[in-house]
Amino acid sequence: MAAYTGARYVEFRQFVYATITTSFSVVNGFLVWRNSTFYGGVAGFCLGLNGNVYATFTRSGGPRGCIPVYLPVYSGKSSHLEDLIMKR
């Protein structure tokens, strides 16, 4: 996963080469992507109206109608879109 400097958001999917990669970590069971160029130093995540997950880097967030979420991290090969945790 990577992003370009100045991008507001990117679709969260397979890695593509770009200028910002920095570090991912797991905090309290949720994925965290840190980089000093992101708003508040951390990427946000949201679920778009099209069902895609986006990483967001600015205060304005992702595409229109994108609902902020936390991404839980599971061990193994489990992938559960329905398990996204909506931010409140």
N, C-alpha and C positions, 0 to 999 in steps of 0.2 A: 504494500500500500504506500502510495506517495502522493504528493501534491506539488503544485507550482506556487511560488511566491505570489501573493496577491489574489489567489483563488478564494472565492467565498465558500465553496463546498465542492466535494467530489463524490461520485457514487462509490460506495464502500464495496469493493470487489477485489479480484485478483490484482497482484502487484503490477504496477506500470512504472517505468522509470520517470522520475521527475526530480526537482531540486530539493524538496523537503521530504525526508523520511524520518529522521530522528528515532525516538524510542517509543515502543509500546510496552505497557506493563499491565499487570492485573492488580487492582486495588479493591479489597473487600469483595472479590468475586466478579468484578466488572472490568472491562477493557478500558484502558486509558492511553491516549496518544498525546504525548507532550512535545511541544516545540515552542521556543520563545516567540516565534512570529504569529502564533495562533492567539486569538482573543483570550486573555486570561492565562495564556501559556498552555492551554489544553484544548484539544478538539472536542466538539460536541458531536452527537449522533442524532439522527432523526429518521423517521419512517415516512417516506413520501406517499402521496396519494396513489402512485403507480405500484406500490408494494416494495420499492427499492429502499435500501438503507443508504444514508448519506453521512459522510463525515463533514462537519461544518467548522469553519475557521474564523468567522467574524461574529460580531454581536447580532447581526441580522439573520444569522442561521442559514438554513438550506432553502430549497425551492419552495414556492408558494404552497401552503397547506401542509408542510412537513411537520410531523409531530415529534417533539424531542423524546428520545428514549435513552436508556442505559443498555449496554450490551453485556449480558452475563457471559462468563467464560466457562466452558465445560471441558472436562478431560475427555480424551477419546475423539471419535469422529462425529459426534452428535452435532446436528445443526437444526435449531428449532426457531424459526422466524416468529412463531406464536409466543415464544418465551421472552420476547423483548419486554423490558420493564419500562413502562411509560413514566416519564418524569412528571412530578406534580409540584 
